[in-house]
Amino acid sequence: MTKPTILTGLRANNDLTIGNYFGAMLPMIDMAKQKSADYQINMFIPDLHSFTTPIDHAQLYDQILHNARLFVAAGLPLNNDSIYLYRQSYISAHSELTWILDCFTGFGEMGRMIQFKDKSASIGADRTSVGLFNYPVLMAADILLYNAEYVPVGDDQSQHVEFTRDIGERMNARFGDIFTVPKPVKEQHAFFGKDQGLRIKDLVTPTKKMSKSDDSGKGVIFLGDEPSEAAKKIMSATTDDLAEIHFDREKQPGISNLLEILSLLRGQPLTETIAEFEGQTRYGDFKKVVANEMEAFLAEFQTRLAAINDAELLQKLEASERTLTTTANATLLRAQQAVGLRPKEV
């Protein structure tokens, strides 16, 4: 393993949305296929992160495997030896290194994390778990264990990458070279380009991001939705009373969101989609085009998903986990030796 490492993951706490698909999963897979000749690609399912906020634990294990199937159905090649696909909890070094890093992390440092403050405010102090508070430390372990230099993240995760750099440099300064520190966020964005962080908006409230946690389900389309039901959601999407189609995220967020969704479904530049519908006045006809494209996309995707060979998928997961356990344990041992848990020479 002499190639530099790119690391990326996607939580597995419920079915994924088309926002996750177009905004995270497809860019991940495209990046993996484009860069695997020069980089080792670590794609993982961060199942330990999946219950830092409340979930249905009866469904977690099945959801983890389901998300792995989604990656494959979206085009992830299982026969590429430079691309690893693994489950976080199957490599125990993640948890062990997290504890070591915890003991060198300040309480105030974690309390200032924006995501923690936002989520804990919505959950309430009594329900906010220590796991949510500790989330950035586990993420730092995810990255440092594999000497990953590049980690594609959106703006909401940038602070966590900066923390990973801080704790890695802090440990290296105190104990010597234990960790490879990831590149600064600015370099990460330059490396991966501007496509990272794409956000499809909610269909009912198009000023906010489409989210898996939408309680009503009306504003979000899941990859597992019945295609006909997804089409109905498109037809019910919030628009405006201007009665003329223009791409304007501020004045016409609903119409603009549908134009972006249609562009992604067709795999064509947004400018082409805008040019086709610019100035048209029949919102219903436009929505019908988007709904039909959505219905066809989901039907085709779900057919590919149903054809996934689970035996081949498990073989890939287990082979990746065996190989990467060796890398992770080597990093963990350096940290254990540095803090005095293991002898310097073993």
Solvent accessible surface area in square Angstrom, and as a share of the most:
residue,aa,sasa,rsa
1,M,127,0.57
2,T,139,0.81
3,K,74,0.31
4,P,51,0.32
5,T,10,0.06
6,I,0,0.00
7,L,4,0.02
8,T,5,0.03
9,G,27,0.26
10,L,24,0.12
11,R,42,0.15
12,A,0,0.00
13,N,37,0.19
14,N,51,0.26
15,D,32,0.17
16,L,0,0.00
17,T,1,0.01
18,I,0,0.00
19,G,12,0.11
20,N,27,0.14
21,Y,10,0.04
22,F,13,0.05
23,G,7,0.07
24,A,27,0.21
25,M,0,0.00
26,L,47,0.23
27,P,23,0.14
28,M,18,0.08
29,I,1,0.01
30,D,64,0.33
31,M,12,0.05
32,A,0,0.00
33,K,98,0.41
34,Q,139,0.62
35,K,49,0.21
36,S,9,0.06
37,A,81,0.63
38,D,96,0.50
39,Y,42,0.16
40,Q,11,0.05
41,I,0,0.00
42,N,0,0.00
43,M,1,0.00
44,F,12,0.05
45,I,0,0.00
46,P,7,0.04
47,D,4,0.02
48,L,46,0.23
49,H,5,0.02
50,S,0,0.00
51,F,91,0.38
52,T,12,0.07
53,T,27,0.16
54,P,89,0.56
55,I,38,0.19
56,D,78,0.40
57,H,109,0.49
58,A,95,0.73
59,Q,108,0.48
60,L,24,0.12
61,Y,115,0.44
62,D,96,0.50
63,Q,25,0.11
64,I,10,0.05
65,L,22,0.11
66,H,41,0.19
67,N,1,0.01
68,A,0,0.00
69,R,57,0.21
70,L,0,0.00
71,F,2,0.01
72,V,28,0.16
73,A,4,0.03
74,A,11,0.09
75,G,32,0.31
76,L,4,0.02
77,P,34,0.21
78,L,43,0.21
79,N,135,0.69
80,N,39,0.20
81,D,129,0.67
82,S,22,0.14
83,I,1,0.00
84,Y,33,0.13
85,L,0,0.00
86,Y,0,0.00
87,R,5,0.02
88,Q,0,0.00
89,S,51,0.33
90,Y,106,0.40
91,I,2,0.01
92,S,73,0.47
93,A,0,0.00
94,H,1,0.00
95,S,61,0.39
96,E,76,0.34
97,L,0,0.00
98,T,10,0.06
99,W,173,0.61
100,I,11,0.06
101,L,0,0.00
102,D,36,0.19
103,C,80,0.48
104,F,49,0.20
105,T,25,0.14
106,G,35,0.34
107,F,164,0.68
108,G,38,0.37
109,E,32,0.14
110,M,5,0.02
111,G,25,0.24
112,R,151,0.55
113,M,10,0.04
114,I,103,0.52
115,Q,34,0.15
116,F,34,0.14
117,K,103,0.44
118,D,90,0.47
119,K,59,0.25
120,S,20,0.13
121,A,84,0.65
122,S,94,0.61
123,I,48,0.24
124,G,29,0.28
125,A,95,0.74
126,D,147,0.76
127,R,156,0.57
128,T,28,0.16
129,S,45,0.29
130,V,121,0.70
131,G,33,0.31
132,L,7,0.03
133,F,36,0.15
134,N,34,0.17
135,Y,22,0.08
136,P,2,0.01
137,V,1,0.00
138,L,21,0.10
139,M,20,0.09
140,A,0,0.00
141,A,0,0.00
142,D,1,0.00
143,I,1,0.00
144,L,0,0.00
145,L,0,0.00
146,Y,3,0.01
147,N,48,0.25
148,A,0,0.00
149,E,47,0.21
150,Y,27,0.10
151,V,5,0.03
152,P,18,0.11
153,V,15,0.09
154,G,13,0.13
155,D,119,0.62
156,D,60,0.31
157,Q,35,0.16
158,S,20,0.13
159,Q,60,0.27
160,H,3,0.02
161,V,0,0.00
162,E,66,0.30
163,F,4,0.02
164,T,0,0.00
165,R,47,0.17
166,D,69,0.36
167,I,0,0.00
168,G,0,0.00
169,E,78,0.35
170,R,93,0.34
171,M,1,0.00
172,N,27,0.14
173,A,94,0.73
174,R,167,0.61
175,F,64,0.26
176,G,36,0.35
177,D,135,0.70
178,I,8,0.04
179,F,13,0.05
180,T,51,0.30
181,V,34,0.19
182,P,0,0.00
183,K,63,0.27
184,P,43,0.27
185,V,19,0.11
186,K,172,0.73
187,E,85,0.38
188,Q,1,0.00
189,H,64,0.29
190,A,85,0.66
191,F,51,0.21
192,F,24,0.10
193,G,32,0.31
194,K,202,0.85
195,D,108,0.56
196,Q,45,0.20
197,G,29,0.28
198,L,62,0.31
199,R,79,0.29
200,I,6,0.03
201,K,59,0.25
202,D,3,0.02
203,L,3,0.02
204,V,72,0.41
205,T,59,0.35
206,P,12,0.07
207,T,103,0.60
208,K,100,0.42
209,K,92,0.39
210,M,5,0.02
211,S,40,0.26
212,K,40,0.17
213,S,86,0.55
214,D,31,0.16
215,D,149,0.77
216,S,74,0.48
217,G,19,0.18
218,K,138,0.58
219,G,1,0.01
220,V,0,0.00
221,I,0,0.00
222,F,38,0.16
223,L,1,0.01
224,G,49,0.47
225,D,24,0.12
226,E,113,0.50
227,P,22,0.14
228,S,55,0.35
229,E,80,0.36
230,A,0,0.00
231,A,13,0.10
232,K,123,0.52
233,K,41,0.17
234,I,0,0.00
235,M,79,0.35
236,S,88,0.57
237,A,5,0.04
238,T,58,0.34
239,T,31,0.18
240,D,42,0.22
241,D,134,0.69
242,L,99,0.49
243,A,57,0.44
244,E,66,0.30
245,I,1,0.00
246,H,64,0.28
247,F,54,0.22
248,D,46,0.24
249,R,145,0.53
250,E,155,0.69
251,K,146,0.62
252,Q,4,0.02
253,P,28,0.18
254,G,3,0.03
255,I,0,0.00
256,S,1,0.01
257,N,4,0.02
258,L,2,0.01
259,L,0,0.00
260,E,25,0.11
261,I,0,0.00
262,L,0,0.00
263,S,9,0.06
264,L,50,0.25
265,L,26,0.13
266,R,76,0.28
267,G,70,0.67
268,Q,43,0.19
269,P,79,0.50
270,L,48,0.24
271,T,100,0.58
272,E,96,0.43
273,T,0,0.00
274,I,34,0.17
275,A,79,0.61
276,E,88,0.39
277,F,9,0.04
278,E,84,0.38
279,G,31,0.30
280,Q,77,0.34
281,T,82,0.48
282,R,167,0.61
283,Y,30,0.11
284,G,41,0.40
285,D,71,0.37
286,F,1,0.00
287,K,22,0.09
288,K,108,0.46
289,V,47,0.27
290,V,0,0.00
291,A,2,0.02
292,N,74,0.38
293,E,54,0.24
294,M,0,0.00
295,E,65,0.29
296,A,61,0.47
297,F,32,0.14
298,L,0,0.00
299,A,48,0.37
300,E,107,0.48
301,F,1,0.00
302,Q,45,0.20
303,T,96,0.56
304,R,93,0.34
305,L,27,0.14
306,A,91,0.70
307,A,82,0.64
308,I,31,0.16
309,N,76,0.39
310,D,62,0.32
311,A,74,0.58
312,E,95,0.43
313,L,3,0.01
314,L,60,0.30
315,Q,125,0.56
316,K,27,0.11
317,L,0,0.00
318,E,79,0.35
319,A,39,0.30
320,S,3,0.02
321,E,12,0.06
322,R,162,0.59
323,T,49,0.29
324,L,0,0.00
325,T,43,0.25
326,T,98,0.57
327,T,27,0.16
328,A,0,0.00
329,N,68,0.35
330,A,50,0.39
331,T,1,0.00
332,L,9,0.05
333,L,57,0.28
334,R,86,0.31
335,A,0,0.00
336,Q,16,0.07
337,Q,29,0.13
338,A,17,0.13
339,V,45,0.26
340,G,62,0.60
341,L,104,0.52
342,R,109,0.40
343,P,85,0.53
344,K,140,0.59
345,E,151,0.68
346,V,127,0.73
